[in-house]
Amino acid sequence: MFTRNIYKFALFTILSVSSHYANAAPISYEIGWTGSGSYAFENQNFVLSLTGDTSNVTNASTAIINEPLSANLTGPFGISVDNVNQFLGIQTASLTPSLVFGPGGGSYTDILDLDASSISNYDMRSSIATFNLDGGLLDNNYWQNITFTDASDFTFAAITQQDSSINYIITWTGSGSYAFDNQNFVLSLTGDTSNVTTSSNAIINEPLSANLTGPFGISVDSANQFLGIQTASSTPSLVFGPYSGGYPNILDLDASSILNYDMRSSVAQFNLGGGFLGNNYWQNITFTDTNNFTFAANTVSAVPEPPAILLLGIGFIVFIITRKES
């Protein structure tokens, strides 16, 4: 009986530790806004950065919360915020879900309380592209060295820091040279999420390796490619091409259906609108017509090294089984 209980305990320890390390990943949340107020400043930019770990996310019937978090606030006049033991959560109890931030430790005083309708289903654990938030409460008693009289243009984004390899897949049907009609083409791009960069008008991953499958030995240069989502125009576009200091768009498609995609996470297949497909780039083929574009992405997370207690537990089980057999 004693041996059986010890075995169960060791197995439970291994499963518990393995589960924790499989689900844990550093994460960074960013809340941005423009504000006016004391010291005669007007429409200045503020960015509140919160860092923590996804293993600390908890779900309740009325909210999903991550704490403790470390905070860093950038803006004019040496504005600052207490940098440890903060919380961030999404309250879902009311008709209008809200994104709330403030000091943790059980009190959960809402220093920042914003309309979070656009991210009501966010799980607080994964990367998310920048979303616009509606206004709400911004408590003036909390921010050091500044008093707000107006705040607007709130945004929210999140990035998990656990890098992973990623595979983007773009498919379409095409007709053209060699008298081919409605043939299937698959462009597969592989890279790493650590290379994703975000600017005010685009989010890009490069360098990527490319593989193109289709008829007649069609091919594409296999290295130093880029893929990105341009958001500067009224119609966002998914762009692909060679990276050489510039970004010539060999493939430029209507990406309205994946506007908020973060380029770092898996996404199910989406249908894309039409667009531009340059004929000077694809080797051994010329397109006269293309349609039925789709996009998907798959990530493969790096497996973290097992902690010492996990190895100890495995060794202990082997010892118990060996002793029992002998």
C-alpha positions as CSV (number, residue, x, y, z in Angstrom):
1,M,0.0,0.0,0.0
2,F,2.8,2.4,0.9
3,T,4.6,1.7,-2.4
4,R,1.4,2.3,-4.4
5,N,0.7,5.6,-2.6
6,I,4.3,6.8,-3.2
7,Y,4.0,5.9,-6.8
8,K,0.7,7.9,-7.1
9,F,2.3,10.9,-5.4
10,A,5.3,10.9,-7.7
11,L,3.1,10.5,-10.8
12,F,0.8,13.4,-9.6
13,T,3.9,15.6,-9.1
14,I,5.1,14.9,-12.6
15,L,1.7,15.6,-14.2
16,S,1.2,18.8,-12.2
17,V,4.7,20.2,-12.9
18,S,4.5,19.2,-16.6
19,S,1.1,20.9,-16.9
20,H,2.4,24.1,-15.3
21,Y,5.4,24.3,-17.6
22,A,3.4,23.4,-20.7
23,N,0.9,26.3,-20.1
24,A,3.2,29.0,-18.7
25,A,4.7,31.7,-20.9
26,P,5.8,35.3,-20.2
27,I,3.3,37.8,-21.6
28,S,3.3,41.6,-22.1
29,Y,0.1,43.7,-22.3
30,E,0.2,47.2,-23.7
31,I,-2.5,49.9,-23.2
32,G,-2.0,53.1,-25.1
33,W,-3.9,56.4,-25.1
34,T,-3.6,60.1,-25.8
35,G,-4.2,62.5,-23.0
36,S,-4.4,66.2,-22.0
37,G,-4.1,67.8,-18.6
38,S,-1.8,69.5,-16.1
39,Y,1.4,71.3,-17.1
40,A,-0.5,72.5,-20.2
41,F,0.2,69.3,-22.2
42,E,-2.2,68.4,-25.0
43,N,-2.8,65.1,-26.9
44,Q,0.4,63.5,-25.6
45,N,1.0,59.8,-26.1
46,F,1.0,57.4,-23.1
47,V,1.9,53.7,-23.1
48,L,1.2,51.4,-20.1
49,S,3.2,48.2,-20.4
50,L,2.4,45.3,-18.1
51,T,4.5,42.1,-17.9
52,G,3.7,38.8,-16.2
53,D,3.1,35.1,-16.8
54,T,0.2,33.3,-18.3
55,S,0.3,30.7,-15.5
56,N,-1.1,33.4,-13.2
57,V,-4.3,33.9,-15.2
58,T,-7.4,33.0,-13.3
59,N,-11.0,32.6,-14.4
60,A,-14.1,33.4,-12.4
61,S,-17.7,33.7,-13.3
62,T,-17.5,37.4,-13.6
63,A,-14.0,38.1,-14.7
64,I,-10.7,36.8,-16.1
65,I,-7.6,38.3,-14.3
66,N,-3.8,38.1,-14.5
67,E,-1.8,39.1,-11.4
68,P,0.8,40.0,-10.2
69,L,2.1,42.1,-13.0
70,S,5.0,44.6,-13.3
71,A,4.0,47.9,-14.8
72,N,5.9,50.6,-16.7
73,L,4.3,53.8,-17.9
74,T,5.9,56.1,-20.5
75,G,4.8,59.6,-21.2
76,P,5.8,63.3,-20.5
77,F,6.9,64.9,-17.3
78,G,8.3,61.8,-15.6
79,I,4.9,60.2,-15.3
80,S,5.1,56.9,-13.4
81,V,3.1,54.2,-11.8
82,D,3.8,51.6,-9.0
83,N,5.8,49.0,-10.9
84,V,4.9,45.7,-9.1
85,N,1.8,43.8,-7.8
86,Q,-0.6,45.2,-10.4
87,F,-3.5,43.4,-12.0
88,L,-5.2,43.4,-15.3
89,G,-8.6,41.8,-16.1
90,I,-11.7,41.7,-18.2
91,Q,-14.9,42.0,-16.3
92,T,-17.8,40.3,-18.0
93,A,-20.6,40.6,-15.3
94,S,-22.2,43.7,-16.8
95,L,-23.8,44.2,-20.2
96,T,-20.7,46.1,-21.3
97,P,-17.4,44.2,-20.6
98,S,-14.6,46.3,-19.2
99,L,-10.8,46.1,-19.2
100,V,-9.7,47.0,-15.7
101,F,-6.3,47.8,-14.3
102,G,-5.0,48.7,-10.8
103,P,-3.1,47.6,-7.7
104,G,-3.6,43.9,-6.9
105,G,-3.4,42.0,-3.7
106,G,-7.2,41.3,-3.3
107,S,-8.5,44.9,-3.4
108,Y,-8.8,45.2,-7.2
109,T,-9.3,49.0,-7.2
110,D,-10.1,50.0,-10.8
111,I,-7.6,52.8,-11.7
112,L,-8.3,52.2,-15.4
113,D,-11.7,51.0,-16.5
114,L,-12.3,50.9,-20.3
115,D,-15.1,49.6,-22.5
116,A,-13.7,46.2,-23.7
117,S,-16.5,45.2,-26.1
118,S,-14.0,44.7,-28.9
119,I,-12.0,42.1,-26.8
120,S,-14.7,40.6,-24.7
121,N,-13.6,37.0,-25.7
122,Y,-9.9,37.6,-25.1
123,D,-8.4,34.8,-22.9
124,M,-5.6,36.9,-21.3
125,R,-3.1,34.2,-22.3
126,S,-2.4,34.7,-26.0
127,S,-1.0,37.3,-28.3
128,I,-3.5,39.7,-29.7
129,A,-3.1,42.5,-32.3
130,T,-3.9,46.1,-31.5
131,F,-7.6,46.8,-30.8
132,N,-9.2,50.1,-30.4
133,L,-11.1,50.5,-27.1
134,D,-13.9,52.9,-26.1
135,G,-13.4,55.3,-23.3
136,G,-14.1,54.9,-19.6
137,L,-12.6,55.7,-16.2
138,L,-9.1,56.9,-15.7
139,D,-8.5,57.7,-12.0
140,N,-6.4,60.8,-11.4
141,N,-5.4,59.9,-7.8
142,Y,-3.1,57.1,-9.0
143,W,-0.8,58.5,-11.7
144,Q,2.2,60.2,-10.2
145,N,3.3,63.7,-11.4
146,I,0.4,64.3,-13.7
147,T,-3.4,65.1,-13.7
148,F,-5.5,64.2,-16.7
149,T,-8.3,66.4,-17.9
150,D,-9.0,64.4,-21.0
151,A,-8.1,60.9,-22.4
152,S,-9.0,59.2,-25.6
153,D,-7.9,56.9,-28.4
154,F,-7.4,53.9,-26.1
155,T,-5.8,50.8,-27.6
156,F,-4.9,47.4,-26.3
157,A,-2.5,44.7,-27.5
158,A,-0.7,41.6,-26.0
159,I,2.4,39.6,-26.9
160,T,3.4,36.3,-25.5
161,Q,7.2,36.0,-25.1
162,Q,7.5,32.3,-25.7
163,D,9.0,32.2,-29.2
164,S,7.9,29.5,-31.6
165,S,8.4,28.5,-35.2
166,I,5.5,29.4,-37.5
167,N,4.2,28.3,-40.8
168,Y,2.0,30.6,-43.0
169,I,0.1,29.0,-45.8
170,I,-1.5,31.0,-48.7
171,T,-3.4,29.1,-51.3
172,W,-5.2,30.0,-54.6
173,T,-6.4,28.7,-57.9
174,G,-4.9,30.1,-61.1
175,S,-5.0,30.0,-64.8
176,G,-2.3,31.1,-67.3
177,S,0.6,30.0,-69.5
178,Y,1.1,26.4,-70.7
179,A,-2.7,26.4,-71.2
180,F,-3.4,25.5,-67.5
181,D,-6.8,26.3,-66.1
182,N,-7.9,26.5,-62.4
183,Q,-4.8,24.8,-61.0
184,N,-4.1,24.7,-57.2
185,F,-1.2,26.6,-55.8
186,V,0.2,26.5,-52.2
187,L,2.7,29.0,-50.9
188,S,4.2,27.8,-47.6
189,L,6.3,30.3,-45.5
190,T,8.3,29.2,-42.4
191,G,10.0,31.4,-39.9
192,D,10.0,32.4,-36.2
193,T,7.6,34.5,-34.2
194,S,10.6,36.3,-32.5
195,N,11.2,38.1,-35.8
196,V,7.7,39.7,-36.0
197,T,7.9,43.5,-35.8
198,T,5.1,46.0,-35.5
199,S,5.0,49.6,-36.7
200,S,2.3,52.2,-37.0
201,N,1.2,51.0,-40.4
202,A,2.2,47.3,-40.6
203,I,3.1,44.1,-38.8
204,I,5.8,42.0,-40.6
205,N,7.7,38.8,-40.2
206,E,11.0,38.3,-41.9
207,P,13.2,36.6,-42.9
208,L,11.0,33.6,-44.0
209,S,11.8,30.5,-46.1
210,A,9.3,29.9,-48.9
211,N,8.1,26.8,-50.8
212,L,5.6,27.0,-53.6
213,T,3.8,23.9,-55.0
214,G,1.9,23.8,-58.3
215,P,2.2,22.6,-61.8
216,F,5.1,22.9,-64.3
217,G,7.8,23.0,-61.7
218,I,6.7,26.4,-60.5
219,S,9.1,27.7,-57.8
220,V,10.0,30.8,-55.7
221,D,13.3,32.0,-54.1
222,S,13.4,30.0,-50.9
223,A,15.1,32.4,-48.4
224,N,14.9,36.0,-47.2
225,Q,11.2,36.5,-47.9
226,F,8.8,38.6,-45.9
227,L,5.1,38.5,-45.1
228,G,3.1,41.3,-43.5
229,I,-0.3,42.9,-43.0
230,Q,-0.4,46.6,-44.1
231,T,-3.0,48.6,-42.2
232,A,-2.2,52.2,-43.4
233,S,-4.9,52.2,-46.2
234,S,-8.7,51.9,-45.8
235,T,-8.4,48.3,-47.1
236,P,-5.8,46.3,-45.1
237,S,-3.6,44.1,-47.3
238,L,-1.6,40.9,-46.9
239,V,1.7,41.4,-48.7
240,F,4.5,38.9,-49.6
241,G,7.7,39.3,-51.4
242,P,11.5,39.3,-51.2
243,Y,13.2,41.2,-48.4
244,S,16.2,43.3,-49.5
245,G,15.9,46.4,-47.5
246,G,12.7,47.4,-49.2
247,Y,9.4,45.5,-49.4
248,P,8.3,44.9,-53.0
249,N,4.9,43.4,-53.0
250,I,4.8,40.3,-55.2
251,L,1.5,39.2,-53.6
252,D,-0.9,41.9,-52.3
253,L,-4.3,40.7,-51.2
254,D,-7.3,42.2,-49.5
255,A,-6.8,41.1,-45.8
256,S,-10.0,42.6,-44.3
257,S,-10.9,39.1,-42.9
258,I,-7.6,38.9,-40.9
259,L,-7.2,42.6,-40.0
260,N,-6.4,41.9,-36.3
261,Y,-4.2,38.9,-36.8
262,D,-0.9,39.3,-34.8
263,M,1.4,37.3,-37.1
264,R,2.5,35.2,-34.1
265,S,-0.3,32.7,-33.4
266,S,-2.1,29.9,-35.2
267,V,-5.2,30.9,-37.1
268,A,-7.7,28.8,-38.9
269,Q,-8.1,29.1,-42.7
270,F,-9.7,32.4,-43.8
271,N,-10.9,33.4,-47.3
272,L,-9.1,36.5,-48.6
273,G,-10.3,39.0,-51.2
274,G,-8.5,39.4,-54.5
275,G,-5.6,41.6,-55.3
276,F,-2.2,41.9,-57.0
277,L,-0.1,38.9,-58.0
278,G,3.1,40.0,-59.8
279,N,4.1,37.9,-62.8
280,N,7.8,38.8,-62.9
281,Y,8.6,36.9,-59.7
282,W,7.2,33.3,-60.1
283,Q,9.6,31.1,-62.0
284,N,8.4,29.0,-65.0
285,I,4.9,30.3,-65.1
286,T,2.7,33.4,-66.0
287,F,-0.7,33.9,-64.5
288,T,-3.6,35.4,-66.4
289,D,-6.2,34.8,-63.7
290,T,-6.2,34.0,-60.0
291,N,-8.9,33.6,-57.4
292,N,-10.1,31.7,-54.3
293,F,-7.2,33.0,-52.1
294,T,-7.0,31.6,-48.5
295,F,-4.7,32.1,-45.5
296,A,-3.8,30.0,-42.5
297,A,-1.0,29.8,-39.9
298,N,0.3,27.1,-37.5
299,T,2.8,27.5,-34.7
300,V,5.0,24.9,-33.1
301,S,6.1,26.1,-29.6
302,A,9.5,25.2,-28.3
303,V,9.2,22.6,-25.5
304,P,10.8,24.0,-22.3
305,E,13.4,22.0,-20.5
306,P,11.9,19.9,-17.7
307,P,12.7,21.3,-14.2
308,A,14.8,19.3,-11.8
309,I,11.7,18.1,-9.8
310,L,10.3,16.5,-12.9
311,L,13.5,14.5,-13.6
312,L,13.6,13.6,-9.9
313,G,10.0,12.3,-10.0
314,I,10.7,10.2,-13.1
315,G,13.8,8.7,-11.5
316,F,11.9,8.0,-8.3
317,I,9.2,6.1,-10.2
318,V,11.8,4.0,-12.0
319,F,13.4,3.2,-8.6
320,I,10.1,2.1,-7.1
321,I,9.2,-0.1,-10.1
322,T,12.7,-1.7,-10.2
323,R,12.5,-2.4,-6.5
324,K,9.1,-3.9,-6.7
325,E,10.1,-6.2,-9.6
326,S,13.2,-7.4,-7.7
